[in-house]
Each structure stands twice: as structure tokens, then as C-alpha cells.
């Protein structure tokens, strides 16, 4: 896979992750600030993840999945 295709693929995956994170957070009526406190990060990080500006590390992805009781595959759009 070319670098350009790889970058596009990663961007699509992270956009899906951000959408799922926002959806889970809002379904549970959590503010970004509240989720940030739970995950021991900042609301700026939550915002950046939800808008696919950057991505959390693997440990944080696991914490997010555990907190919302979903699989990592769900977070990345591999499950519905």
C-alpha cells in the first residue's frame, strides 16, 4: 500500500474512532471535561481525539473501551 493510501486509511479509521467516542460520550451525557477526568487527561485531548486531530495511545484506547464496555474493534468501526 502506498504511503498516500496508508495515510488516507489511517485518517478514515481515526475519524471513525472520534465519531464513536463522541457518540458514546454524549449517549452517557458526559462532557469532554468529565471524560477527561475519568481518563486522567485533558478535555483538549478528548476534543482532538473526537476531531481526529491526533490519537490516544494504546493504553488509553483500552481504558476508553473498558470504561464504555465496548470492544476496541467497535471503537474503530470494525463492529456495529
C-alpha positions as CSV (number, residue, x, y, z in Angstrom):
1,X,0.0,0.0,0.0
2,X,1.4,3.4,-0.9
3,X,2.1,5.9,1.8
4,X,-0.7,8.2,0.5
5,X,-3.2,5.4,0.6
6,X,-2.0,4.3,4.1
7,X,-2.3,7.9,5.4
8,X,-5.8,8.1,4.0
9,X,-6.8,4.8,5.5
10,X,-5.4,5.8,8.9
11,X,-7.3,9.2,8.7
12,X,-10.6,7.3,8.0
13,X,-10.0,5.0,10.9
14,X,-9.3,7.8,13.3
15,X,-12.3,9.8,12.1
16,X,-14.5,6.7,12.8
17,X,-12.8,6.4,16.3
18,X,-13.6,10.1,17.0
19,X,-17.2,9.7,15.9
20,X,-17.7,6.6,18.1
21,X,-16.0,8.3,21.1
22,X,-18.2,11.3,20.7
23,X,-21.3,9.2,20.3
24,X,-20.5,7.1,23.4
25,X,-19.7,10.2,25.5
26,X,-22.8,12.0,24.5
27,X,-25.1,9.0,25.0
28,X,-23.9,8.9,28.6
29,X,-24.3,12.6,28.9
30,X,-20.6,13.2,29.7
31,X,-18.9,16.4,29.0
32,X,-15.4,16.2,27.5
33,X,-14.1,17.7,30.7
34,X,-15.8,14.8,32.7
35,X,-14.4,12.1,30.4
36,X,-11.0,13.7,30.6
37,X,-11.1,13.4,34.4
38,X,-12.0,9.8,34.2
39,X,-9.2,9.0,31.7
40,X,-6.7,11.3,33.5
41,X,-6.1,13.5,30.5
42,X,-7.3,16.9,29.4
43,X,-10.5,18.0,27.7
44,X,-8.3,19.3,24.9
45,X,-7.1,15.7,24.2
46,X,-10.7,14.4,24.2
47,X,-11.6,17.2,21.7
48,X,-8.5,16.3,19.5
49,X,-9.4,12.6,19.5
50,X,-13.1,13.3,18.6
51,X,-12.0,15.5,15.7
52,X,-9.2,13.1,14.6
53,X,-6.5,15.7,15.1
54,X,-4.5,13.1,16.9
55,X,-5.0,9.7,18.5
56,X,-4.7,8.4,22.0
57,X,-2.0,5.8,22.9
58,X,-3.0,2.1,23.0
59,X,-3.3,2.0,26.8
60,X,-5.8,4.9,26.7
61,X,-7.7,3.2,23.9
62,X,-8.1,0.2,26.2
63,X,-9.2,2.4,29.1
64,X,-11.9,4.0,26.8
65,X,-13.1,0.6,25.7
66,X,-13.3,-0.6,29.3
67,X,-15.0,2.5,30.5
68,X,-17.7,2.3,27.9
69,X,-17.9,-1.5,27.9
70,X,-17.2,-1.8,24.2
71,X,-14.6,-3.6,22.2
72,X,-11.6,-1.9,20.6
73,X,-13.0,-3.2,17.3
74,X,-16.2,-1.2,18.0
75,X,-14.2,1.9,18.7
76,X,-12.5,1.7,15.3
77,X,-15.7,0.8,13.3
78,X,-15.0,-2.9,12.8
79,X,-18.1,-3.8,14.7
80,X,-21.6,-2.3,14.7
